[in-house]
């Protein structure tokens, strides 16, 4: 007999997935002053703070 997921577990998963939608992966291209080659920095940023992160 298969186990059934409890109602609390389902509610917890829905809250977690709703919270996860507020985060964004941001990739910035940075140019090295020595070689002129590009490097990439990745970060997970809250969707409200994306512009602030890119302005740095």
C-alpha positions as CSV (number, residue, x, y, z in Angstrom):
1,X,0.0,0.0,0.0
2,X,1.4,3.4,-1.0
3,X,1.8,6.2,1.5
4,X,-0.3,9.3,1.0
5,X,1.1,12.7,1.5
6,X,-0.3,14.6,4.5
7,X,-2.2,17.7,4.0
8,X,0.4,19.7,5.9
9,X,3.2,18.5,3.6
10,X,1.2,19.7,0.5
11,X,0.6,23.1,2.0
12,X,4.3,23.4,2.9
13,X,5.3,22.6,-0.6
14,X,2.9,25.2,-2.1
15,X,4.3,27.9,0.2
16,X,7.9,27.0,-0.7
17,X,7.2,27.0,-4.5
18,X,5.4,30.3,-4.2
19,X,8.4,31.8,-2.3
20,X,10.8,30.4,-4.9
21,X,9.1,32.3,-7.7
22,X,10.4,35.6,-6.1
23,X,14.0,34.8,-6.7
24,X,15.9,35.3,-10.0
25,X,19.2,34.0,-11.4
26,X,21.3,37.0,-12.6
27,X,24.4,36.6,-14.8
28,X,26.8,39.6,-15.1
29,X,29.5,39.9,-17.7
30,X,32.6,41.5,-16.2
31,X,35.6,42.5,-18.3
32,X,39.1,41.8,-16.9
33,X,41.3,45.0,-16.9
34,X,44.5,42.9,-17.5
35,X,43.5,40.7,-20.4
36,X,40.3,42.2,-21.7
37,X,38.6,38.8,-21.5
38,X,35.0,38.5,-20.1
39,X,34.2,36.5,-17.0
40,X,30.7,35.8,-15.8
41,X,29.4,36.1,-12.2
42,X,26.2,34.3,-11.3
43,X,24.0,35.1,-8.3
44,X,20.5,34.3,-7.1
45,X,18.9,37.6,-6.2
46,X,15.4,38.5,-5.0
47,X,13.3,39.9,-7.9
48,X,13.0,43.3,-6.2
49,X,16.8,43.8,-5.9
50,X,17.8,42.9,-9.5
51,X,18.4,46.5,-10.6
52,X,20.4,47.2,-7.5
53,X,22.6,44.2,-8.1
54,X,23.2,45.1,-11.7
55,X,24.1,48.7,-10.8
56,X,27.0,47.6,-8.7
